[in-house]
């Protein structure tokens, strides 16, 4: 979500298009210094990504680490 100019608007639009039983999945860089990836200041922490998805009217059902650099957040309709 870090690349979008207005992540909240993108998530709200995703919610509107989501079919019953569908999921919104965000795979993103952790907000930690790494040699590659986007600048640290535009990355979202897992907590910030969860809060943003919930503000968009989604319910986060899972957040987990994928590796030392990445995490995934999965949300469904409320």
mmCIF file of the N, C-alpha and C atoms, coordinates in Angstrom:
data_MODEL
# 
_entry.id   MODEL 
# 
loop_
_atom_site.group_PDB 
_atom_site.id 
_atom_site.type_symbol 
_atom_site.label_atom_id 
_atom_site.label_alt_id 
_atom_site.label_comp_id 
_atom_site.label_asym_id 
_atom_site.label_entity_id 
_atom_site.label_seq_id 
_atom_site.pdbx_PDB_ins_code 
_atom_site.Cartn_x 
_atom_site.Cartn_y 
_atom_site.Cartn_z 
_atom_site.occupancy 
_atom_site.B_iso_or_equiv 
_atom_site.pdbx_formal_charge 
_atom_site.auth_seq_id 
_atom_site.auth_comp_id 
_atom_site.auth_asym_id 
_atom_site.auth_atom_id 
_atom_site.pdbx_PDB_model_num 
ATOM 1   N N  . UNK A 1 1  ? 0.814   -1.195  0.000  1.00 0.00 ? 1  UNK A N  1 
ATOM 2   C CA . UNK A 1 1  ? 0.000   0.000   0.000  1.00 0.00 ? 1  UNK A CA 1 
ATOM 3   C C  . UNK A 1 1  ? 0.857   1.258   0.000  1.00 0.00 ? 1  UNK A C  1 
ATOM 4   N N  . UNK A 1 2  ? 2.135   1.100   0.252  1.00 0.00 ? 2  UNK A N  1 
ATOM 5   C CA . UNK A 1 2  ? 3.002   2.271   0.366  1.00 0.00 ? 2  UNK A CA 1 
ATOM 6   C C  . UNK A 1 2  ? 3.136   3.059   -0.939 1.00 0.00 ? 2  UNK A C  1 
ATOM 7   N N  . UNK A 1 3  ? 2.876   2.434   -2.073 1.00 0.00 ? 3  UNK A N  1 
ATOM 8   C CA . UNK A 1 3  ? 3.052   3.115   -3.365 1.00 0.00 ? 3  UNK A CA 1 
ATOM 9   C C  . UNK A 1 3  ? 1.860   3.966   -3.785 1.00 0.00 ? 3  UNK A C  1 
ATOM 10  N N  . UNK A 1 4  ? 0.713   3.773   -3.179 1.00 0.00 ? 4  UNK A N  1 
ATOM 11  C CA . UNK A 1 4  ? -0.479  4.523   -3.586 1.00 0.00 ? 4  UNK A CA 1 
ATOM 12  C C  . UNK A 1 4  ? -0.463  5.940   -3.023 1.00 0.00 ? 4  UNK A C  1 
ATOM 13  N N  . UNK A 1 5  ? -0.934  6.884   -3.824 1.00 0.00 ? 5  UNK A N  1 
ATOM 14  C CA . UNK A 1 5  ? -1.026  8.267   -3.365 1.00 0.00 ? 5  UNK A CA 1 
ATOM 15  C C  . UNK A 1 5  ? -2.076  8.396   -2.257 1.00 0.00 ? 5  UNK A C  1 
ATOM 16  N N  . UNK A 1 6  ? -3.173  7.634   -2.390 1.00 0.00 ? 6  UNK A N  1 
ATOM 17  C CA . UNK A 1 6  ? -4.244  7.657   -1.390 1.00 0.00 ? 6  UNK A CA 1 
ATOM 18  C C  . UNK A 1 6  ? -4.656  6.216   -1.085 1.00 0.00 ? 6  UNK A C  1 
ATOM 19  N N  . UNK A 1 7  ? -3.916  5.571   -0.198 1.00 0.00 ? 7  UNK A N  1 
ATOM 20  C CA . UNK A 1 7  ? -4.154  4.157   0.124  1.00 0.00 ? 7  UNK A CA 1 
ATOM 21  C C  . UNK A 1 7  ? -5.554  3.914   0.657  1.00 0.00 ? 7  UNK A C  1 
ATOM 22  N N  . UNK A 1 8  ? -6.080  4.837   1.446  1.00 0.00 ? 8  UNK A N  1 
ATOM 23  C CA . UNK A 1 8  ? -7.424  4.673   1.994  1.00 0.00 ? 8  UNK A CA 1 
ATOM 24  C C  . UNK A 1 8  ? -8.448  4.607   0.873  1.00 0.00 ? 8  UNK A C  1 
ATOM 25  N N  . UNK A 1 9  ? -8.343  5.481   -0.095 1.00 0.00 ? 9  UNK A N  1 
ATOM 26  C CA . UNK A 1 9  ? -9.282  5.496   -1.222 1.00 0.00 ? 9  UNK A CA 1 
ATOM 27  C C  . UNK A 1 9  ? -9.187  4.199   -2.033 1.00 0.00 ? 9  UNK A C  1 
ATOM 28  N N  . UNK A 1 10 ? -7.981  3.705   -2.235 1.00 0.00 ? 10 UNK A N  1 
ATOM 29  C CA . UNK A 1 10 ? -7.784  2.446   -2.962 1.00 0.00 ? 10 UNK A CA 1 
ATOM 30  C C  . UNK A 1 10 ? -8.447  1.297   -2.207 1.00 0.00 ? 10 UNK A C  1 
ATOM 31  N N  . UNK A 1 11 ? -8.259  1.252   -0.894 1.00 0.00 ? 11 UNK A N  1 
ATOM 32  C CA . UNK A 1 11 ? -8.861  0.188   -0.092 1.00 0.00 ? 11 UNK A CA 1 
ATOM 33  C C  . UNK A 1 11 ? -10.384 0.297   -0.058 1.00 0.00 ? 11 UNK A C  1 
ATOM 34  N N  . UNK A 1 12 ? -10.906 1.510   0.002  1.00 0.00 ? 12 UNK A N  1 
ATOM 35  C CA . UNK A 1 12 ? -12.361 1.689   -0.033 1.00 0.00 ? 12 UNK A CA 1 
ATOM 36  C C  . UNK A 1 12 ? -12.924 1.203   -1.362 1.00 0.00 ? 12 UNK A C  1 
ATOM 37  N N  . UNK A 1 13 ? -12.226 1.478   -2.442 1.00 0.00 ? 13 UNK A N  1 
ATOM 38  C CA . UNK A 1 13 ? -12.668 1.010   -3.758 1.00 0.00 ? 13 UNK A CA 1 
ATOM 39  C C  . UNK A 1 13 ? -12.582 -0.520  -3.834 1.00 0.00 ? 13 UNK A C  1 
ATOM 40  N N  . UNK A 1 14 ? -11.518 -1.090  -3.284 1.00 0.00 ? 14 UNK A N  1 
ATOM 41  C CA . UNK A 1 14 ? -11.387 -2.551  -3.250 1.00 0.00 ? 14 UNK A CA 1 
ATOM 42  C C  . UNK A 1 14 ? -12.542 -3.164  -2.468 1.00 0.00 ? 14 UNK A C  1 
ATOM 43  N N  . UNK A 1 15 ? -12.908 -2.543  -1.343 1.00 0.00 ? 15 UNK A N  1 
ATOM 44  C CA . UNK A 1 15 ? -14.037 -3.031  -0.538 1.00 0.00 ? 15 UNK A CA 1 
ATOM 45  C C  . UNK A 1 15 ? -15.326 -3.017  -1.352 1.00 0.00 ? 15 UNK A C  1 
ATOM 46  N N  . UNK A 1 16 ? -15.552 -1.948  -2.103 1.00 0.00 ? 16 UNK A N  1 
ATOM 47  C CA . UNK A 1 16 ? -16.769 -1.835  -2.915 1.00 0.00 ? 16 UNK A CA 1 
ATOM 48  C C  . UNK A 1 16 ? -16.835 -2.915  -3.992 1.00 0.00 ? 16 UNK A C  1 
ATOM 49  N N  . UNK A 1 17 ? -15.695 -3.324  -4.513 1.00 0.00 ? 17 UNK A N  1 
ATOM 50  C CA . UNK A 1 17 ? -15.653 -4.320  -5.590 1.00 0.00 ? 17 UNK A CA 1 
ATOM 51  C C  . UNK A 1 17 ? -15.581 -5.753  -5.073 1.00 0.00 ? 17 UNK A C  1 
ATOM 52  N N  . UNK A 1 18 ? -15.323 -5.924  -3.789 1.00 0.00 ? 18 UNK A N  1 
ATOM 53  C CA . UNK A 1 18 ? -15.096 -7.246  -3.224 1.00 0.00 ? 18 UNK A CA 1 
ATOM 54  C C  . UNK A 1 18 ? -16.376 -8.076  -3.219 1.00 0.00 ? 18 UNK A C  1 
ATOM 55  N N  . UNK A 1 19 ? -16.282 -9.269  -3.763 1.00 0.00 ? 19 UNK A N  1 
ATOM 56  C CA . UNK A 1 19 ? -17.416 -10.190 -3.767 1.00 0.00 ? 19 UNK A CA 1 
ATOM 57  C C  . UNK A 1 19 ? -17.571 -10.805 -2.378 1.00 0.00 ? 19 UNK A C  1 
ATOM 58  N N  . UNK A 1 20 ? -18.790 -11.217 -2.011 1.00 0.00 ? 20 UNK A N  1 
ATOM 59  C CA . UNK A 1 20 ? -18.967 -11.907 -0.729 1.00 0.00 ? 20 UNK A CA 1 
ATOM 60  C C  . UNK A 1 20 ? -17.999 -13.092 -0.634 1.00 0.00 ? 20 UNK A C  1 
ATOM 61  N N  . UNK A 1 21 ? -17.331 -13.202 0.480  1.00 0.00 ? 21 UNK A N  1 
ATOM 62  C CA . UNK A 1 21 ? -16.351 -14.269 0.668  1.00 0.00 ? 21 UNK A CA 1 
ATOM 63  C C  . UNK A 1 21 ? -14.970 -13.933 0.120  1.00 0.00 ? 21 UNK A C  1 
ATOM 64  N N  . UNK A 1 22 ? -14.848 -12.782 -0.559 1.00 0.00 ? 22 UNK A N  1 
ATOM 65  C CA . UNK A 1 22 ? -13.567 -12.377 -1.128 1.00 0.00 ? 22 UNK A CA 1 
ATOM 66  C C  . UNK A 1 22 ? -12.626 -11.818 -0.077 1.00 0.00 ? 22 UNK A C  1 
ATOM 67  N N  . UNK A 1 23 ? -11.374 -11.663 -0.463 1.00 0.00 ? 23 UNK A N  1 
ATOM 68  C CA . UNK A 1 23 ? -10.351 -11.166 0.455  1.00 0.00 ? 23 UNK A CA 1 
ATOM 69  C C  . UNK A 1 23 ? -9.533  -10.068 -0.212 1.00 0.00 ? 23 UNK A C  1 
ATOM 70  N N  . UNK A 1 24 ? -9.094  -9.122  0.596  1.00 0.00 ? 24 UNK A N  1 
ATOM 71  C CA . UNK A 1 24 ? -8.115  -8.124  0.175  1.00 0.00 ? 24 UNK A CA 1 
ATOM 72  C C  . UNK A 1 24 ? -6.806  -8.524  0.843  1.00 0.00 ? 24 UNK A C  1 
ATOM 73  N N  . UNK A 1 25 ? -5.765  -8.682  0.038  1.00 0.00 ? 25 UNK A N  1 
ATOM 74  C CA . UNK A 1 25 ? -4.476  -9.142  0.553  1.00 0.00 ? 25 UNK A CA 1 
ATOM 75  C C  . UNK A 1 25 ? -3.422  -8.072  0.300  1.00 0.00 ? 25 UNK A C  1 
ATOM 76  N N  . UNK A 1 26 ? -2.717  -7.708  1.341  1.00 0.00 ? 26 UNK A N  1 
ATOM 77  C CA . UNK A 1 26 ? -1.611  -6.754  1.237  1.00 0.00 ? 26 UNK A CA 1 
ATOM 78  C C  . UNK A 1 26 ? -0.328  -7.464  1.635  1.00 0.00 ? 26 UNK A C  1 
ATOM 79  N N  . UNK A 1 27 ? 0.582   -7.597  0.687  1.00 0.00 ? 27 UNK A N  1 
ATOM 80  C CA . UNK A 1 27 ? 1.911   -8.118  0.969  1.00 0.00 ? 27 UNK A CA 1 
ATOM 81  C C  . UNK A 1 27 ? 2.837   -6.918  0.895  1.00 0.00 ? 27 UNK A C  1 
ATOM 82  N N  . UNK A 1 28 ? 3.569   -6.650  1.959  1.00 0.00 ? 28 UNK A N  1 
ATOM 83  C CA . UNK A 1 28 ? 4.335   -5.412  1.991  1.00 0.00 ? 28 UNK A CA 1 
ATOM 84  C C  . UNK A 1 28 ? 5.660   -5.584  2.718  1.00 0.00 ? 28 UNK A C  1 
ATOM 85  N N  . UNK A 1 29 ? 6.512   -4.591  2.527  1.00 0.00 ? 29 UNK A N  1 
ATOM 86  C CA . UNK A 1 29 ? 7.795   -4.520  3.216  1.00 0.00 ? 29 UNK A CA 1 
ATOM 87  C C  . UNK A 1 29 ? 7.558   -4.165  4.681  1.00 0.00 ? 29 UNK A C  1 
ATOM 88  N N  . UNK A 1 30 ? 8.306   -4.793  5.573  1.00 0.00 ? 30 UNK A N  1 
ATOM 89  C CA . UNK A 1 30 ? 8.262   -4.398  6.982  1.00 0.00 ? 30 UNK A CA 1 
ATOM 90  C C  . UNK A 1 30 ? 8.876   -3.010  7.129  1.00 0.00 ? 30 UNK A C  1 
ATOM 91  N N  . UNK A 1 31 ? 8.456   -2.315  8.154  1.00 0.00 ? 31 UNK A N  1 
ATOM 92  C CA . UNK A 1 31 ? 8.979   -0.970  8.394  1.00 0.00 ? 31 UNK A CA 1 
ATOM 93  C C  . UNK A 1 31 ? 10.269  -1.073  9.208  1.00 0.00 ? 31 UNK A C  1 
ATOM 94  N N  . UNK A 1 32 ? 11.268  -1.659  8.566  1.00 0.00 ? 32 UNK A N  1 
ATOM 95  C CA . UNK A 1 32 ? 12.600  -1.808  9.156  1.00 0.00 ? 32 UNK A CA 1 
ATOM 96  C C  . UNK A 1 32 ? 13.628  -1.451  8.084  1.00 0.00 ? 32 UNK A C  1 
ATOM 97  N N  . UNK A 1 33 ? 14.800  -0.992  8.479  1.00 0.00 ? 33 UNK A N  1 
ATOM 98  C CA . UNK A 1 33 ? 15.826  -0.686  7.479  1.00 0.00 ? 33 UNK A CA 1 
ATOM 99  C C  . UNK A 1 33 ? 16.266  -1.950  6.733  1.00 0.00 ? 33 UNK A C  1 
ATOM 100 N N  . UNK A 1 34 ? 16.320  -1.862  5.417  1.00 0.00 ? 34 UNK A N  1 
ATOM 101 C CA . UNK A 1 34 ? 16.809  -2.954  4.575  1.00 0.00 ? 34 UNK A CA 1 
ATOM 102 C C  . UNK A 1 34 ? 17.670  -2.353  3.473  1.00 0.00 ? 34 UNK A C  1 
ATOM 103 N N  . UNK A 1 35 ? 18.470  -3.193  2.839  1.00 0.00 ? 35 UNK A N  1 
ATOM 104 C CA . UNK A 1 35 ? 19.326  -2.715  1.753  1.00 0.00 ? 35 UNK A CA 1 
ATOM 105 C C  . UNK A 1 35 ? 18.535  -2.408  0.491  1.00 0.00 ? 35 UNK A C  1 
ATOM 106 N N  . UNK A 1 36 ? 17.368  -3.040  0.326  1.00 0.00 ? 36 UNK A N  1 
ATOM 107 C CA . UNK A 1 36 ? 16.546  -2.835  -0.863 1.00 0.00 ? 36 UNK A CA 1 
ATOM 108 C C  . UNK A 1 36 ? 15.158  -2.385  -0.432 1.00 0.00 ? 36 UNK A C  1 
ATOM 109 N N  . UNK A 1 37 ? 14.335  -2.123  -1.433 1.00 0.00 ? 37 UNK A N  1 
ATOM 110 C CA . UNK A 1 37 ? 12.947  -1.795  -1.155 1.00 0.00 ? 37 UNK A CA 1 
ATOM 111 C C  . UNK A 1 37 ? 12.693  -0.306  -1.076 1.00 0.00 ? 37 UNK A C  1 
ATOM 112 N N  . UNK A 1 38 ? 11.442  0.042   -0.798 1.00 0.00 ? 38 UNK A N  1 
ATOM 113 C CA . UNK A 1 38 ? 11.061  1.450   -0.740 1.00 0.00 ? 38 UNK A CA 1 
ATOM 114 C C  . UNK A 1 38 ? 11.689  2.144   0.469  1.00 0.00 ? 38 UNK A C  1 
ATOM 115 N N  . UNK A 1 39 ? 11.744  3.462   0.424  1.00 0.00 ? 39 UNK A N  1 
ATOM 116 C CA . UNK A 1 39 ? 12.286  4.199   1.574  1.00 0.00 ? 39 UNK A CA 1 
ATOM 117 C C  . UNK A 1 39 ? 11.495  3.891   2.848  1.00 0.00 ? 39 UNK A C  1 
ATOM 118 N N  . UNK A 1 40 ? 12.193  3.838   3.940  1.00 0.00 ? 40 UNK A N  1 
ATOM 119 C CA . UNK A 1 40 ? 11.589  3.508   5.230  1.00 0.00 ? 40 UNK A CA 1 
ATOM 120 C C  . UNK A 1 40 ? 10.427  4.434   5.578  1.00 0.00 ? 40 UNK A C  1 
ATOM 121 N N  . UNK A 1 41 ? 10.547  5.719   5.252  1.00 0.00 ? 41 UNK A N  1 
ATOM 122 C CA . UNK A 1 41 ? 9.518   6.688   5.644  1.00 0.00 ? 41 UNK A CA 1 
ATOM 123 C C  . UNK A 1 41 ? 8.177   6.488   4.939  1.00 0.00 ? 41 UNK A C  1 
ATOM 124 N N  . UNK A 1 42 ? 8.129   5.740   3.825  1.00 0.00 ? 42 UNK A N  1 
ATOM 125 C CA . UNK A 1 42 ? 6.828   5.504   3.178  1.00 0.00 ? 42 UNK A CA 1 
ATOM 126 C C  . UNK A 1 42 ? 6.269   4.113   3.480  1.00 0.00 ? 42 UNK A C  1 
ATOM 127 N N  . UNK A 1 43 ? 7.026   3.285   4.150  1.00 0.00 ? 43 UNK A N  1 
ATOM 128 C CA . UNK A 1 43 ? 6.545   1.941   4.493  1.00 0.00 ? 43 UNK A CA 1 
ATOM 129 C C  . UNK A 1 43 ? 5.515   2.024   5.615  1.00 0.00 ? 43 UNK A C  1 
ATOM 130 N N  . UNK A 1 44 ? 4.607   1.054   5.619  1.00 0.00 ? 44 UNK A N  1 
ATOM 131 C CA . UNK A 1 44 ? 3.600   0.965   6.676  1.00 0.00 ? 44 UNK A CA 1 
ATOM 132 C C  . UNK A 1 44 ? 3.947   -0.188  7.614  1.00 0.00 ? 44 UNK A C  1 
ATOM 133 N N  . UNK A 1 45 ? 3.850   0.043   8.890  1.00 0.00 ? 45 UNK A N  1 
ATOM 134 C CA . UNK A 1 45 ? 4.004   -1.052  9.845  1.00 0.00 ? 45 UNK A CA 1 
ATOM 135 C C  . UNK A 1 45 ? 2.781   -1.959  9.735  1.00 0.00 ? 45 UNK A C  1 
ATOM 136 N N  . UNK A 1 46 ? 2.894   -3.143  10.284 1.00 0.00 ? 46 UNK A N  1 
ATOM 137 C CA . UNK A 1 46 ? 1.746   -4.057  10.294 1.00 0.00 ? 46 UNK A CA 1 
ATOM 138 C C  . UNK A 1 46 ? 0.557   -3.410  10.992 1.00 0.00 ? 46 UNK A C  1 
ATOM 139 N N  . UNK A 1 47 ? 0.814   -2.702  12.067 1.00 0.00 ? 47 UNK A N  1 
ATOM 140 C CA . UNK A 1 47 ? -0.261  -2.043  12.813 1.00 0.00 ? 47 UNK A CA 1 
ATOM 141 C C  . UNK A 1 47 ? -0.911  -0.933  11.986 1.00 0.00 ? 47 UNK A C  1 
ATOM 142 N N  . UNK A 1 48 ? -0.097  -0.163  11.272 1.00 0.00 ? 48 UNK A N  1 
ATOM 143 C CA . UNK A 1 48 ? -0.642  0.910   10.430 1.00 0.00 ? 48 UNK A CA 1 
ATOM 144 C C  . UNK A 1 48 ? -1.448  0.347   9.261  1.00 0.00 ? 48 UNK A C  1 
ATOM 145 N N  . UNK A 1 49 ? -0.969  -0.752  8.665  1.00 0.00 ? 49 UNK A N  1 
ATOM 146 C CA . UNK A 1 49 ? -1.700  -1.382  7.564  1.00 0.00 ? 49 UNK A CA 1 
ATOM 147 C C  . UNK A 1 49 ? -3.047  -1.907  8.061  1.00 0.00 ? 49 UNK A C  1 
ATOM 148 N N  . UNK A 1 50 ? -3.052  -2.527  9.230  1.00 0.00 ? 50 UNK A N  1 
ATOM 149 C CA . UNK A 1 50 ? -4.296  -3.027  9.818  1.00 0.00 ? 50 UNK A CA 1 
ATOM 150 C C  . UNK A 1 50 ? -5.266  -1.882  10.079 1.00 0.00 ? 50 UNK A C  1 
ATOM 151 N N  . UNK A 1 51 ? -4.786  -0.810  10.679 1.00 0.00 ? 51 UNK A N  1 
ATOM 152 C CA . UNK A 1 51 ? -5.644  0.344   10.978 1.00 0.00 ? 51 UNK A CA 1 
ATOM 153 C C  . UNK A 1 51 ? -6.222  0.952   9.705  1.00 0.00 ? 51 UNK A C  1 
ATOM 154 N N  . UNK A 1 52 ? -5.419  1.040   8.661  1.00 0.00 ? 52 UNK A N  1 
ATOM 155 C CA . UNK A 1 52 ? -5.881  1.612   7.397  1.00 0.00 ? 52 UNK A CA 1 
ATOM 156 C C  . UNK A 1 52 ? -6.958  0.734   6.762  1.00 0.00 ? 52 UNK A C  1 
ATOM 157 N N  . UNK A 1 53 ? -6.763  -0.573  6.786  1.00 0.00 ? 53 UNK A N  1 
ATOM 158 C CA . UNK A 1 53 ? -7.761  -1.489  6.225  1.00 0.00 ? 53 UNK A CA 1 
ATOM 159 C C  . UNK A 1 53 ? -9.067  -1.393  7.009  1.00 0.00 ? 53 UNK A C  1 
ATOM 160 N N  . UNK A 1 54 ? -8.977  -1.279  8.315  1.00 0.00 ? 54 UNK A N  1 
ATOM 161 C CA . UNK A 1 54 ? -10.184 -1.160  9.132  1.00 0.00 ? 54 UNK A CA 1 
ATOM 162 C C  . UNK A 1 54 ? -10.880 0.178   8.902  1.00 0.00 ? 54 UNK A C  1 
ATOM 163 N N  . UNK A 1 55 ? -10.118 1.254   8.716  1.00 0.00 ? 55 UNK A N  1 
ATOM 164 C CA . UNK A 1 55 ? -10.717 2.562   8.388  1.00 0.00 ? 55 UNK A CA 1 
ATOM 165 C C  . UNK A 1 55 ? -11.461 2.510   7.058  1.00 0.00 ? 55 UNK A C  1 
ATOM 166 N N  . UNK A 1 56 ? -11.005 1.633   6.156  1.00 0.00 ? 56 UNK A N  1 
ATOM 167 C CA . UNK A 1 56 ? -11.636 1.493   4.845  1.00 0.00 ? 56 UNK A CA 1 
ATOM 168 C C  . UNK A 1 56 ? -12.885 0.614   4.903  1.00 0.00 ? 56 UNK A C  1 
ATOM 169 N N  . UNK A 1 57 ? -13.224 0.123   6.092  1.00 0.00 ? 57 UNK A N  1 
ATOM 170 C CA . UNK A 1 57 ? -14.428 -0.692  6.232  1.00 0.00 ? 57 UNK A CA 1 
ATOM 171 C C  . UNK A 1 57 ? -14.196 -2.176  6.065  1.00 0.00 ? 57 UNK A C  1 
ATOM 172 N N  . UNK A 1 58 ? -12.951 -2.599  6.200  1.00 0.00 ? 58 UNK A N  1 
ATOM 173 C CA . UNK A 1 58 ? -12.619 -4.015  6.103  1.00 0.00 ? 58 UNK A CA 1 
ATOM 174 C C  . UNK A 1 58 ? -12.321 -4.560  7.498  1.00 0.00 ? 58 UNK A C  1 
ATOM 175 N N  . UNK A 1 59 ? -12.355 -5.884  7.620  1.00 0.00 ? 59 UNK A N  1 
ATOM 176 C CA . UNK A 1 59 ? -12.014 -6.544  8.889  1.00 0.00 ? 59 UNK A CA 1 
ATOM 177 C C  . UNK A 1 59 ? -10.778 -7.399  8.656  1.00 0.00 ? 59 UNK A C  1 
ATOM 178 N N  . UNK A 1 60 ? -9.711  -7.098  9.345  1.00 0.00 ? 60 UNK A N  1 
ATOM 179 C CA . UNK A 1 60 ? -8.468  -7.856  9.196  1.00 0.00 ? 60 UNK A CA 1 
ATOM 180 C C  . UNK A 1 60 ? -8.622  -9.191  9.914  1.00 0.00 ? 60 UNK A C  1 
ATOM 181 N N  . UNK A 1 61 ? -8.371  -10.272 9.175  1.00 0.00 ? 61 UNK A N  1 
ATOM 182 C CA . UNK A 1 61 ? -8.513  -11.609 9.745  1.00 0.00 ? 61 UNK A CA 1 
ATOM 183 C C  . UNK A 1 61 ? -7.167  -12.281 9.995  1.00 0.00 ? 61 UNK A C  1 
ATOM 184 N N  . UNK A 1 62 ? -6.112  -11.737 9.371  1.00 0.00 ? 62 UNK A N  1 
ATOM 185 C CA . UNK A 1 62 ? -4.796  -12.345 9.584  1.00 0.00 ? 62 UNK A CA 1 
ATOM 186 C C  . UNK A 1 62 ? -3.690  -11.358 9.217  1.00 0.00 ? 62 UNK A C  1 
ATOM 187 N N  . UNK A 1 63 ? -2.674  -11.336 10.041 1.00 0.00 ? 63 UNK A N  1 
ATOM 188 C CA . UNK A 1 63 ? -1.430  -10.626 9.746  1.00 0.00 ? 63 UNK A CA 1 
ATOM 189 C C  . UNK A 1 63 ? -0.308  -11.549 10.178 1.00 0.00 ? 63 UNK A C  1 
ATOM 190 N N  . UNK A 1 64 ? 0.646   -11.786 9.286  1.00 0.00 ? 64 UNK A N  1 
ATOM 191 C CA . UNK A 1 64 ? 1.753   -12.659 9.680  1.00 0.00 ? 64 UNK A CA 1 
ATOM 192 C C  . UNK A 1 64 ? 3.023   -12.291 8.927  1.00 0.00 ? 64 UNK A C  1 
ATOM 193 N N  . UNK A 1 65 ? 4.138   -12.655 9.532  1.00 0.00 ? 65 UNK A N  1 
ATOM 194 C CA . UNK A 1 65 ? 5.442   -12.470 8.907  1.00 0.00 ? 65 UNK A CA 1 
ATOM 195 C C  . UNK A 1 65 ? 5.617   -13.498 7.800  1.00 0.00 ? 65 UNK A C  1 
ATOM 196 N N  . UNK A 1 66 ? 6.142   -13.048 6.666  1.00 0.00 ? 66 UNK A N  1 
ATOM 197 C CA . UNK A 1 66 ? 6.472   -13.979 5.590  1.00 0.00 ? 66 UNK A CA 1 
ATOM 198 C C  . UNK A 1 66 ? 7.964   -14.266 5.553  1.00 0.00 ? 66 UNK A C  1 
ATOM 199 N N  . UNK A 1 67 ? 8.741   -13.282 5.954  1.00 0.00 ? 67 UNK A N  1 
ATOM 200 C CA . UNK A 1 67 ? 10.199  -13.420 5.994  1.00 0.00 ? 67 UNK A CA 1 
ATOM 201 C C  . UNK A 1 67 ? 10.732  -12.302 6.876  1.00 0.00 ? 67 UNK A C  1 
ATOM 202 N N  . UNK A 1 68 ? 12.034  -12.141 6.910  1.00 0.00 ? 68 UNK A N  1 
ATOM 203 C CA . UNK A 1 68 ? 12.575  -11.061 7.740  1.00 0.00 ? 68 UNK A CA 1 
ATOM 204 C C  . UNK A 1 68 ? 12.252  -9.689  7.169  1.00 0.00 ? 68 UNK A C  1 
ATOM 205 N N  . UNK A 1 69 ? 11.874  -9.608  5.880  1.00 0.00 ? 69 UNK A N  1 
ATOM 206 C CA . UNK A 1 69 ? 11.598  -8.319  5.239  1.00 0.00 ? 69 UNK A CA 1 
ATOM 207 C C  . UNK A 1 69 ? 10.133  -8.062  4.906  1.00 0.00 ? 69 UNK A C  1 
ATOM 208 N N  . UNK A 1 70 ? 9.302   -9.097  4.855  1.00 0.00 ? 70 UNK A N  1 
ATOM 209 C CA . UNK A 1 70 ? 7.932   -8.946  4.375  1.00 0.00 ? 70 UNK A CA 1 
ATOM 210 C C  . UNK A 1 70 ? 6.895   -9.467  5.367  1.00 0.00 ? 70 UNK A C  1 
ATOM 211 N N  . UNK A 1 71 ? 5.701   -8.870  5.295  1.00 0.00 ? 71 UNK A N  1 
ATOM 212 C CA . UNK A 1 71 ? 4.547   -9.350  6.048  1.00 0.00 ? 71 UNK A CA 1 
ATOM 213 C C  . UNK A 1 71 ? 3.339   -9.346  5.117  1.00 0.00 ? 71 UNK A C  1 
ATOM 214 N N  . UNK A 1 72 ? 2.301   -10.036 5.545  1.00 0.00 ? 72 UNK A N  1 
ATOM 215 C CA . UNK A 1 72 ? 1.061   -10.094 4.775  1.00 0.00 ? 72 UNK A CA 1 
ATOM 216 C C  . UNK A 1 72 ? -0.104  -9.766  5.706  1.00 0.00 ? 72 UNK A C  1 
ATOM 217 N N  . UNK A 1 73 ? -1.054  -9.010  5.186  1.00 0.00 ? 73 UNK A N  1 
ATOM 218 C CA . UNK A 1 73 ? -2.271  -8.677  5.921  1.00 0.00 ? 73 UNK A CA 1 
ATOM 219 C C  . UNK A 1 73 ? -3.448  -9.082  5.045  1.00 0.00 ? 73 UNK A C  1 
ATOM 220 N N  . UNK A 1 74 ? -4.386  -9.835  5.611  1.00 0.00 ? 74 UNK A N  1 
ATOM 221 C CA . UNK A 1 74 ? -5.555  -10.314 4.874  1.00 0.00 ? 74 UNK A CA 1 
ATOM 222 C C  . UNK A 1 74 ? -6.807  -9.767  5.542  1.00 0.00 ? 74 UNK A C  1 
ATOM 223 N N  . UNK A 1 75 ? -7.692  -9.194  4.717  1.00 0.00 ? 75 UNK A N  1 
ATOM 224 C CA . UNK A 1 75 ? -8.924  -8.597  5.244  1.00 0.00 ? 75 UNK A CA 1 
ATOM 225 C C  . UNK A 1 75 ? -10.121 -9.065  4.427  1.00 0.00 ? 75 UNK A C  1 
ATOM 226 N N  . UNK A 1 76 ? -11.291 -9.010  5.064  1.00 0.00 ? 76 UNK A N  1 
ATOM 227 C CA . UNK A 1 76 ? -12.561 -9.384  4.434  1.00 0.00 ? 76 UNK A CA 1 
ATOM 228 C C  . UNK A 1 76 ? -13.573 -8.274  4.710  1.00 0.00 ? 76 UNK A C  1 
ATOM 229 N N  . UNK A 1 77 ? -14.746 -8.410  4.112  1.00 0.00 ? 77 UNK A N  1 
ATOM 230 C CA . UNK A 1 77 ? -15.817 -7.455  4.389  1.00 0.00 ? 77 UNK A CA 1 
ATOM 231 C C  . UNK A 1 77 ? -16.244 -7.565  5.844  1.00 0.00 ? 77 UNK A C  1 
ATOM 232 N N  . UNK A 1 78 ? -16.627 -6.442  6.446  1.00 0.00 ? 78 UNK A N  1 
ATOM 233 C CA . UNK A 1 78 ? -17.126 -6.455  7.829  1.00 0.00 ? 78 UNK A CA 1 
ATOM 234 C C  . UNK A 1 78 ? -18.505 -7.053  7.863  1.00 0.00 ? 78 UNK A C  1 
# 
